[in-house]
Amino acid sequence: MGGLIIAFLLFGDERQKKNGLMLLILFIVLTTAGEIVKIVDFRIRPYDALSNVRLLVSPEMDSSFLSGHTLIVVGGAIVSLIRMNRKWAFLLTVEAALVSFSRIYVGVHYPTDALGGALLGASGALILCSRPELIDGVYRRLTLLSSASNKKSRM
């Protein structure tokens, strides 16, 4: 999703730039919220707690709850479903489903970790999407800053 955000911000039209900005802000907010949840509700990873879990990736040291990967991709998918065209919505929704499943399959999360990440990611995205004027305001300020900077460099 990082590549999509960068592409939208650098090469997109105004609507895509606003969507990229929304995804970037959502990413920052959700990552911060997810880290707080991991500290407050520490849960041991399945491969450390259960004898029959086959770990398919490198072990992780932080809390199992909640899945940060799921948190981010579900948030992005919800934004795409609300604000973007069908192609992006489809691709990001498929990505969210695959990432969420894979975190359980590779042995680093319980199903409830993915569910918790999905619920928090969806909630954050819905809240942010319900306030498009916030993104418009940030976008306007950034555009004004960029304009002022360009005028100074031309002098």
C-alpha positions as a Markdown table, in Angstrom:
| # | Residue | x | y | z |
|---|---|---|---|---|
| 1 | Met | 0.0 | 0.0 | 0.0 |
| 2 | Gly | 3.0 | 2.3 | 0.5 |
| 3 | Gly | 3.7 | 2.3 | -3.2 |
| 4 | Leu | 0.1 | 3.2 | -3.9 |
| 5 | Ile | 0.2 | 6.1 | -1.5 |
| 6 | Ile | 3.4 | 7.5 | -3.0 |
| 7 | Ala | 2.1 | 7.1 | -6.6 |
| 8 | Phe | -1.1 | 8.9 | -5.7 |
| 9 | Leu | 0.7 | 11.7 | -3.9 |
| 10 | Leu | 3.3 | 12.3 | -6.6 |
| 11 | Phe | 1.5 | 11.5 | -9.8 |
| 12 | Gly | -2.2 | 11.6 | -9.1 |
| 13 | Asp | -4.8 | 14.1 | -10.0 |
| 14 | Glu | -6.3 | 16.2 | -7.1 |
| 15 | Arg | -8.8 | 13.4 | -6.1 |
| 16 | Gln | -6.0 | 10.8 | -6.1 |
| 17 | Lys | -3.7 | 13.1 | -4.1 |
| 18 | Lys | -6.5 | 13.6 | -1.5 |
| 19 | Asn | -7.0 | 9.8 | -1.4 |
| 20 | Gly | -3.2 | 9.3 | -1.0 |
| 21 | Leu | -3.2 | 11.8 | 1.8 |
| 22 | Met | -6.1 | 10.1 | 3.5 |
| 23 | Leu | -4.4 | 6.8 | 3.3 |
| 24 | Leu | -1.2 | 8.3 | 4.7 |
| 25 | Ile | -2.9 | 9.9 | 7.6 |
| 26 | Leu | -4.9 | 6.7 | 8.2 |
| 27 | Phe | -1.7 | 4.7 | 8.1 |
| 28 | Ile | -0.1 | 6.9 | 10.8 |
| 29 | Val | -3.2 | 7.0 | 13.0 |
| 30 | Leu | -3.8 | 3.2 | 12.8 |
| 31 | Thr | -0.2 | 2.3 | 13.3 |
| 32 | Thr | -0.1 | 4.4 | 16.4 |
| 33 | Ala | -3.4 | 3.0 | 17.7 |
| 34 | Gly | -2.2 | -0.5 | 17.0 |
| 35 | Glu | 1.0 | -0.1 | 18.9 |
| 36 | Ile | -0.9 | 1.3 | 21.9 |
| 37 | Val | -3.2 | -1.7 | 21.8 |
| 38 | Lys | -0.2 | -4.1 | 21.6 |
| 39 | Ile | 1.2 | -2.5 | 24.8 |
| 40 | Val | -2.1 | -2.4 | 26.7 |
| 41 | Asp | -3.3 | -5.9 | 25.8 |
| 42 | Phe | -0.1 | -8.0 | 25.4 |
| 43 | Arg | -0.8 | -11.5 | 24.1 |
| 44 | Ile | 1.8 | -14.2 | 23.6 |
| 45 | Arg | 2.3 | -15.4 | 20.0 |
| 46 | Pro | 0.6 | -18.7 | 19.0 |
| 47 | Tyr | 4.0 | -20.4 | 18.2 |
| 48 | Asp | 5.1 | -19.7 | 21.7 |
| 49 | Ala | 1.8 | -20.7 | 23.4 |
| 50 | Leu | 0.8 | -23.8 | 21.4 |
| 51 | Ser | 2.9 | -26.8 | 20.6 |
| 52 | Asn | 1.2 | -27.6 | 17.2 |
| 53 | Val | 1.8 | -24.3 | 15.5 |
| 54 | Arg | 4.3 | -24.4 | 12.6 |
| 55 | Leu | 6.0 | -21.0 | 12.2 |
| 56 | Leu | 6.6 | -20.3 | 8.6 |
| 57 | Val | 8.3 | -16.9 | 9.0 |
| 58 | Ser | 10.8 | -15.3 | 11.4 |
| 59 | Pro | 9.4 | -15.0 | 14.9 |
| 60 | Glu | 8.2 | -11.6 | 16.1 |
| 61 | Met | 8.8 | -10.2 | 19.6 |
| 62 | Asp | 5.8 | -7.9 | 20.1 |
| 63 | Ser | 2.3 | -8.8 | 21.1 |
| 64 | Ser | 0.2 | -11.1 | 19.0 |
| 65 | Phe | -2.9 | -9.0 | 19.6 |
| 66 | Leu | -3.7 | -7.2 | 17.3 |
| 67 | Ser | -2.5 | -7.9 | 13.8 |
| 68 | Gly | -0.9 | -4.7 | 12.6 |
| 69 | His | -0.7 | -6.0 | 9.0 |
| 70 | Thr | -4.5 | -6.7 | 9.0 |
| 71 | Leu | -5.1 | -3.3 | 10.7 |
| 72 | Ile | -3.5 | -1.4 | 7.9 |
| 73 | Val | -4.7 | -3.3 | 4.9 |
| 74 | Val | -8.3 | -3.5 | 6.0 |
| 75 | Gly | -8.3 | 0.3 | 6.7 |
| 76 | Gly | -6.9 | 0.9 | 3.2 |
| 77 | Ala | -9.5 | -1.4 | 1.7 |
| 78 | Ile | -12.4 | 0.4 | 3.5 |
| 79 | Val | -11.1 | 3.8 | 2.2 |
| 80 | Ser | -10.9 | 2.4 | -1.3 |
| 81 | Leu | -14.4 | 1.0 | -1.1 |
| 82 | Ile | -15.7 | 4.4 | -0.1 |
| 83 | Arg | -13.6 | 6.8 | -2.0 |
| 84 | Met | -12.0 | 5.1 | -5.0 |
| 85 | Asn | -13.0 | 3.4 | -8.2 |
| 86 | Arg | -13.9 | -0.3 | -8.4 |
| 87 | Lys | -10.5 | -1.4 | -9.6 |
| 88 | Trp | -8.7 | -0.1 | -6.6 |
| 89 | Ala | -11.4 | -1.2 | -4.3 |
| 90 | Phe | -11.3 | -4.7 | -5.6 |
| 91 | Leu | -7.5 | -4.9 | -5.5 |
| 92 | Leu | -7.2 | -3.5 | -2.0 |
| 93 | Thr | -10.0 | -5.7 | -0.7 |
| 94 | Val | -8.3 | -8.8 | -2.1 |
| 95 | Glu | -5.1 | -7.7 | -0.6 |
| 96 | Ala | -6.8 | -7.3 | 2.8 |
| 97 | Ala | -8.3 | -10.8 | 2.7 |
| 98 | Leu | -5.0 | -12.4 | 1.6 |
| 99 | Val | -2.9 | -10.6 | 4.2 |
| 100 | Ser | -5.4 | -11.2 | 7.0 |
| 101 | Phe | -5.5 | -14.9 | 6.2 |
| 102 | Ser | -1.7 | -15.2 | 5.7 |
| 103 | Arg | -0.9 | -13.8 | 9.2 |
| 104 | Ile | -2.8 | -16.7 | 10.7 |
| 105 | Tyr | -1.5 | -19.3 | 8.2 |
| 106 | Val | 2.2 | -18.4 | 8.8 |
| 107 | Gly | 1.7 | -18.9 | 12.6 |
| 108 | Val | 2.2 | -15.4 | 13.9 |
| 109 | His | -1.4 | -14.6 | 14.9 |
| 110 | Tyr | -4.6 | -16.1 | 16.3 |
| 111 | Pro | -7.8 | -15.6 | 14.3 |
| 112 | Thr | -9.0 | -13.1 | 16.9 |
| 113 | Asp | -5.8 | -11.0 | 16.3 |
| 114 | Ala | -6.7 | -10.6 | 12.7 |
| 115 | Leu | -10.3 | -9.9 | 13.6 |
| 116 | Gly | -9.2 | -7.2 | 16.1 |
| 117 | Gly | -7.0 | -5.6 | 13.5 |
| 118 | Ala | -9.8 | -5.7 | 11.0 |
| 119 | Leu | -12.3 | -4.1 | 13.3 |
| 120 | Leu | -9.9 | -1.3 | 14.4 |
| 121 | Gly | -8.8 | -0.7 | 10.8 |
| 122 | Ala | -12.3 | -0.6 | 9.5 |
| 123 | Ser | -13.4 | 1.7 | 12.4 |
| 124 | Gly | -10.6 | 4.1 | 11.8 |
| 125 | Ala | -11.2 | 4.2 | 8.1 |
| 126 | Leu | -14.9 | 4.8 | 8.5 |
| 127 | Ile | -14.3 | 7.6 | 11.0 |
| 128 | Leu | -11.8 | 9.3 | 8.7 |
| 129 | Cys | -14.0 | 8.8 | 5.6 |
| 130 | Ser | -16.9 | 10.4 | 7.4 |
| 131 | Arg | -14.9 | 13.6 | 7.8 |
| 132 | Pro | -13.6 | 14.4 | 4.3 |
| 133 | Glu | -13.4 | 18.1 | 5.1 |
| 134 | Leu | -10.4 | 17.3 | 7.4 |
| 135 | Ile | -8.5 | 15.8 | 4.4 |
| 136 | Asp | -9.6 | 18.8 | 2.3 |
| 137 | Gly | -8.2 | 21.2 | 4.9 |
| 138 | Val | -4.9 | 19.4 | 5.2 |
| 139 | Tyr | -4.6 | 19.2 | 1.4 |
| 140 | Arg | -5.4 | 22.9 | 1.0 |
| 141 | Arg | -2.7 | 23.8 | 3.6 |
| 142 | Leu | -0.1 | 21.6 | 1.9 |
| 143 | Thr | -1.0 | 23.0 | -1.5 |
| 144 | Leu | -0.6 | 26.6 | -0.1 |
| 145 | Leu | 2.7 | 25.7 | 1.5 |
| 146 | Ser | 3.9 | 24.2 | -1.8 |
| 147 | Ser | 2.8 | 27.3 | -3.7 |
| 148 | Ala | 4.6 | 29.6 | -1.3 |
| 149 | Ser | 7.7 | 27.5 | -1.5 |
| 150 | Asn | 7.7 | 27.5 | -5.3 |
| 151 | Lys | 7.2 | 31.3 | -5.4 |
| 152 | Lys | 10.2 | 31.9 | -3.1 |
| 153 | Ser | 12.4 | 29.6 | -5.2 |
| 154 | Arg | 11.6 | 31.5 | -8.4 |
| 155 | Met | 12.7 | 34.8 | -6.9 |
